[in-house]
Amino acid sequence: MGGPPFDCITNPLGAVRLTFEKAIGLGSGSETHPSAFDGKDWGGLDLFRHFLFHESGLSQVPILNPKTIRWIRPNTLVRYRGMIQDMLGNEFYVGAYKDGNLWRTNKFMDVSQYPMGSSPDMCLWERRLLYCVPVPGQSPWTEPLCELDPNLGMDWSSQTREKRHRMDDEDADPMDLVPDDGIKSSPISKKMREDGLPSPEPECRDSKTTDSSSSMSLFQNFDKDNLPCLVKIYDSPESELKLNEVFEFIGVLTFDSELAVEKDENDELSNDDPLVHLPPNKVPRLHCLIHRKLSAHDFLQCSSIMEPKPHLVKEIREALFRHLTAVLGNDELATHFMLLHLLSKVHARVDAVAVGKLSLNLIGLSKENVSVFGTRLSQALKNLLPFTRCIPLTLEYLNTASLAPKKDYQANRLIPGVLQLPEGSHLMVDETQLESGSLSSIGIENTRLLKNLMDFQKVEYDFQYYKMEMAADVQLLIFSEGKSNIIPADVVVPFQPSLESSEIPVAEALEAWRWYLATLRSLPHSIGPEMQKV
């Protein structure tokens, strides 16, 4: 028996077309009208789920990041891991249309691969737009080890050319499932505008030039340290995807050169569209097929999942305690509270109280010794936690920093702030460099925001006309000479190091400690009625 007429990784749109034709009963004599689907899944997602999770295809799908984007081909299956930083609303698109006597679909595409003309037989569907960014403060060890081979793009291009030449020689039917960038580069490709109508003039492209070019020439202007992604969602309820949550999106990477053209800044109609400021050569488009919410466990590089048996947990805890004690200059009291701090999380909310949080203030640190122990502890936490950030609490920083996210209605975008962090983030605040001076109105507001996060685990988002509190779950650690009055912590511990140590843990130990922290924080937790009264 032969294999499938498509490859889920190199030609996912071929699988979409095939399942669409099967769902409407193409050629059966009694076709189902595509309007019956109303843009929802017609069975194609089951095919991808089977390939990804039952045939172990997930590990073969390249992850989209600043390194791999140089080689990944458009119209192929990719993975993107990131935090939902903004929700850009919904857009309408022509999901299905009639090309002669054949129904075709534009789902999971930015452009129509065949001429739509002006036929009234069109189905207008809707999809959601999410602006996603790499997780703030993501530690380097969380990056997946797999990388796409740069030669894959070249090999795939040559295979595409050979297949197209073979089609030309054999005068093949245009519905053959060839790699999709070949169809897209044909003269009949037309852009779909948001009103669902094709552009009046199709753009002709040289197919040979398109084949031989790599993604490096398409995505030239992206940030090499921070690659955002515009994710288009089709088959998920709004409640499944929330602001600041971390997801892995698996879908089709697309690129349309017409959308990459810079728009006229004086064009009032263009300025109303948030996508004008997100050209695809800077912000890749990913049409999501499947998504899954990520937890700290999903960032661990452990090859096997360990069962949290008591003796195993005890051994790992003792080793981690010794490591943190060495990092903290043999101060065991500070180590005990540090470990409790790292295991804390918001388990529940009772009125305004965030139950389970444990912020920690290490006092007795000066500018001199914070450069030693603070730097050492910061590096140790980056090696242990998936998301961790450090902010210098200087007078200048308080008076100038943008801590709270703000809505820019002119660009129709949510401008990120330092405190827009995902659940489970760790935030270190260095107050040892704070000197006397005057706070501006911005500084006073930033101080209030930090105190509000410390007390209630909430961050106020500024929507200009009103402010909205968003729940957070951020571990806060403060370094200061005396007890912090700006950010009063739950626990204040005098830091009394007695010696310096330069212990470098082995990789196996780090993996075990990461597993320990992630596992114990995720275990179910309950507080009895008697304890609640206390």
N, C-alpha and C positions, 0 to 999 in steps of 0.2 A: 504494500500500500504506500502510495506516495505521501509526501509531507503536505502541509497546508500551503495554499497558493500565496502566502504572504509571510513576512517575518515580523513578529510583534515588536521587535526593537527597531529595525531599520525601516519598516513600512507599517506603522500602526494604523495609518489612515486607510490602508488596504483592508485591514481587519474591520474597521468601522464601516466601510462601504459594503463589504461582503455581508456583514450581519444586518445592515440596513436593508439590503436587497432581499435577504431571506425573510426579514420581519414583515416587509410589505407584500411578500409573495410575488416578487418580480418573475414574470414569465409563467405564472401559474394559471392565468386567466381570470382570477378573482383577487385583484390586488387590494390591499388595505390602504386607505388614504393616510398619509403621514400625519395629518392633523390629529389623528387618534392618539398619537404619542404625546402631543403637547410639549415637545422638547425633552421628555423624560427618556430614560434608558429603554432601549428595545431589545436588550439581551446581549449587547456587545461587551458590557463591563464584566459579565461572567467569564467571557473568554479570556480577558486580561487577568482577572483574579486567578483563574486556573493556571495560567502561564506563570504568573508572578509568585504565587504562594503554594501551588501544588506541584509545579514542575521546577521549583527553585530558580525561577527566572529573575527574581528581584536582584540578586547579586550581580547579574550580568548587565543590569541597566546602569549606565553611567550617571554619576552625580554631577549636577550642573554647579560649577564654582569657577572662580577666576582662572584656575589652571585648565580645567577641561573645556571651557567654552571656546578655547582656541581651536579645538579639534572636533567638537561635536557638530554633526550635520543638522541643519534644519529639517523639520518633518520627521524626526526620529524620536524614540521614546527616551525620556530622561527622568531623573529624580532631582527634586530641589528641596532642601531642608532650610526652613527659616521661620521667623516670627511674623505673624500678621500685624503689620504696623499701621495700616490704614485700610478702610473699606470704601471703595470708590463708587459704590452703588451698582446699578444694573445697566446693561445695554441690550438693545434689541438687535437681532440679526436674522437673516433669511436662513432658516434651518433646513428647509426642504423646498425644492422647486422642480418644475417639469421641464426637461430638456427634450423637446419633441414629444415622444411617447414614453420617455423614461423618467422616472422620479430619481432625483439625486439629492444628496445631503451636503450641507456645509458645516455640520457639527464638528467641533474640535478644529476649526480652521479660521484663519483671518481673511482669506480670499477665496473666491469661488474658483474651482478648477475647470469649470466649463461655463460657456456663455449662458447667462440667465435670461437675457433679452428682456422683454416687457410682458411676459406671460402672466396672466392673473393667477395661475396655479402656483402660488407661493405660500409657505407657512412661516409666519413670523414668530420666532421663539425668543426666549430671554435667558441671559446668563449673568452671573455676578462677577464683579471685578475686585480682586484683593491685591493690595500692594504689600509684598513681603520682603523682608530684609534678613540678612544673616543675624543670628541671635546676638544681641548686645553682650559683650563680655565673654563670648564663647571661647573656651580654652582650646589651645592647639591640639591637645591629645584627643579631642572629640571628633576631629576630622576623619572621615572614613579613609581607610588605607587604599582602597581600590582607585585607580586612575585609568582613564581611557587611553589606550595606545594611540599616539599621534598618527601612526600609519593606518589606523582604521579609516580615517576620513579619506585618505588617498585611495585605499583599496575599494572603499564603498563608491567613490566617484568613478573609478575605472569600471566597476561592475555596472554602474548605472549607464555609462556610455555604451558599453558592449550591448546591454539589453536594448537601449534605444536604437542602436544601429541594426540589431537583429529585427526589431519591430519594423524599421523602415524597409529592410530587405524583404520581409515577409508580408508587408502591408497588413500588420496586425490590427485587430479591433481596438479602438481607443479605450475600451473598458477593461483591457487586461490590467492586472494588478502590478504595475511597474512602480518603482520607488517614486514617492510623491513629489520630490522636488523637480523631477523631470516633467511631470504634468504641469506643475505650478509655473515653470519657466516657459511654457508654451505661449504663443501669441494670444490664445483665447482666454488666458487668465484675466480676471477682472476683480477689482477691489470691491468689497462690500462696505458700503457706508452704514452708519448707524440707522439711517432711515430704511435700510433694507434694500436699496436700489443699487444696481451696479454703476460704476463710473462710466461716463459716456465714451471714453476712449481707452481701449485696452493698451497696455504697454507691452511692446514686443521685446523679447530678451533673446540673447544669443545663448542657445542651450550649451554649446561647447564651453563658452566662457563661464557659465554658471556651474557646470560640472567640475571644471578644473580649479575653481576658486574654493578656498577653505573658509570655515566659519571665522577665521582670524580677520578676513577682509570684511566680513559683515558686521561683527561686533567689535568695532575699533575703539569706541569712545567710552567703554565701561570702566568703572572704578576697579583697579587691579587689586584693591584690598577689601572692597565691600561691594559685592554683586547683588543688587536687588532683583526682583522678578515680579512681573505682573501676571498673576495667576487667574485664569478664567474658570469659574466653577459652574457646573451644569446640573448635576443630579444629586444635590445635597440640600437639606433644609437649612435655613439660616441658623438655627439653634446649634448646629454641629460645629460651626466655625465662629470663633469669637476673637475679638481684638486681644492682642498680646499673647495668644496661644501659639505654641510651637508645633508645626506640622511637617510631615514629609509629603510632598505633592508629586505624584507620578503621572506624567502626561506627555503631550506632544509639544516639542519645541518648534515654534514657527518664526519665520522672518519674512516680512514684506517690505521691499525696498521703497515702495511708495509711501508707506507710513513713516519711514525714516527721514524723509525730507523735512527740514526745518520749516515751520509755518511762520507766516508773517506776524510779527508781534502786534501790529496794528489791526489785525483781523479780529473784530469783536466776536464773531461766531466761534473762531478757534479758541479764543481765550476762555470761553465757557466750558470747554472740554478739558478735563484734567489729563487726558491721554496726550494732549499736545505737548505737555512738559515732560512726557515719558516716552521719547522716541525709542523704537525697538533696538537701535544700535547701541543704546545706553542701558535700556531696561528690557531684557528678553521677555518674550511672551510664552507662557506655558498653559496649554489647554488641558485642564486636569481631568484625568480618567478616574483615578483612585487617590484618596488621601487617607492618612492615618495620623492621629495625634501622638506626639512623641513625649516620652517621660525621660527621666535621668537614665534609666536602664537602657534606653535605645541608643545612648551615646557611649556606652561602655564597649570596649574592644574585646571583652572576654569571649573566648570561643565557645564556652559552655556556661550554662546557667546553673549556679550553685543553689542548693537548698539551704535555707537559713537554720541549720541545726545548732542547738545551744553550744556545744563544745567548739564548733567551728567559729561561731560568732564571737565567743569569748577569746579564742586565740587571736583572731584578727583585731579585736578591740584592744587587747593588750599590746600587740605590735604597733598599732596606730597610736596608742597612748604614749608609748616610748618615743615614737618619732616626733610627735607634737611636743613632748617634754624637751627633747633635744633642741627643737626649733625655738622654743620659748625660754631657752637659757636655764633649763632644769627647774623651772617654776611649776611644780606639780599642781598647786592650787589653780593657777591660771589655766593649766592644761585641762583640768576637770571641767571648768566652766566653758572652756573653748569647745570641748567635745560635745557638751550639752547644747551649746549654741549651734554647732554644725548639724545637730540632729533635730533641731527645732523646726516647726512648720505650723501654719495656721490650720488647725483641725476643724474648727467651727467658729461661728460668730454668734455671740449672744448680745443682743442690742448693739452697742458700739464697741464691745470688747472682742478683740481677735484672740481667741483661745488657742494657746500653743506657741505663740511667738516668744522669743527670748533674745532680745538685743543685748549686746555686751559692750561695756566701756572699760578698756584697759587704761588705767591711769598711772602716772609716774613716768611717762615717756616724754623725753625731750627731743629737740631737733637732732641732737647728736645720736642718741641711741635708737631713735625711730628709723634712722637711715640704715641701722644694722638689723635690729630685730623686726622692725616693721617691714623692711624689704624682704627679709628671709621668710617671714610669715606670709606675706603677700604671694611670694613665689610658691610656697608650700600649698597654699589654698588653691592656686591656679592649677597645681598638679593633681588636686583631689576633687575639685568641684567643676561641673560642666560650664557654669556661667558665673563669673565673678568680675566685679569692677571696683576701681578705687578712685575716689575723688579727693583732691586737695582742698581742704576747707580754709582757704585764705580769704582775706577781705575782698580782694579783686575778683576772686572766683564767685563769691556770693553776690557781688554787685553786677556781674556780667553774664553769669551762666543762665542757660534756659533749661530749668529743671522740669517744668511741666509741659506736656504737649499742648500745642495751640492750633486752633483751626484757622487756616488761611482761606477765606471765602473767595478771594480773587482767583487763586489758583485751584480752589476746591480741593485742598489737601490738608491733612493733619500733619503739622510740622512736629517731628519727634522731639522729645525732651529727654534729659539724662535719666529721669525717673520712670520712663516708659520701659519697664522690664518685665520679662515673663515670670511666671510662677516658679519658685525655687531658686531665684537669683540670689547672689551674695554681694553685698555692698560694703566696702571698707571706706571709712571716712577718716582722713588724717587731719586732726584739729591742732596738731602741734605747731603748725606754721601760722596760726591765726594770731594777728597782732591787733592792738587797739586801734580804733578808727571809727568812722561813721558809715552806717549802712544806708544805701539809697533805698528808694521804694522797691526796686527789684530785689535788693538784698534782704529786705524785711520779708518780702513775699517768699523768697527762696528759703529763708529760715523757717517760716511757717509751714512750708511744704514738707521740709525734712522732719519737723516735729510731728506733723500730722501722719507721715509715713511711719515714724517710730511708734507713736501712741496707738494709732488705729489701723495701721497697715492699709491705708488708702491714699490715692494720689488724685488731686484735683486736675481735671482736664479743662483747659480754657477754650470755650467756644465763643469768645468775645461777648455775646449777648447774655450768656449764662455760663455757669461752671458745673461740671458733673464729676462726682466722686466715683472713681473706679477702684474696685477691690484689688489688693496686691498681696503677695506673699514673698517678702524680701527679707533675708537675714541681714541685720545691720551690726557692724563691728566698728567701734570708734576708738581711735588712738588719741590720747590727750594727756597734758601734764597734770591737770586737776580734773575734778568731776565736770563733765560737759554740761553747761547751762543751756547751750543752743539745742542739743539733742539729748535730753535726759533718757538714759537707757534703763532697761529693766534690771540689769545687774551691773554693779560697779566693782571692779576687782583691781586692787593695787598690783602692778606688775613689778616683780622683784627677781630679775634674772641673776644667777650666780656665776654662770660660766658661758662661754661660747663654744658651739659645736658645729661641725661641718659634715654632718651625716648625709650621704647621698643614697636614697633608697633604690633598690633594684626595681625593674619594670614589673615583675610578678607581684611584689609587695604593693606597689601603687595600684595595680588592677584590683587586688583584694580589698584595699582600703576604699577605693571608689565604689566597689560593689557593696561594701558594708554600709557606707553612708547613704547610698541610693536605696538600698533594701530596707534599712531600719526606718528611714523617713517615710517609706511607702506603706509600711505595715498598718493595719487597722488600729485605731486608738479610740478608747472610750474613757470617760470620766464618770465615776459613780455619783449618785445624788448627794451623798455625804461630803464627798470631796468638792463638789460644786458649791456647796454652802460655804466652805472655807475660802 
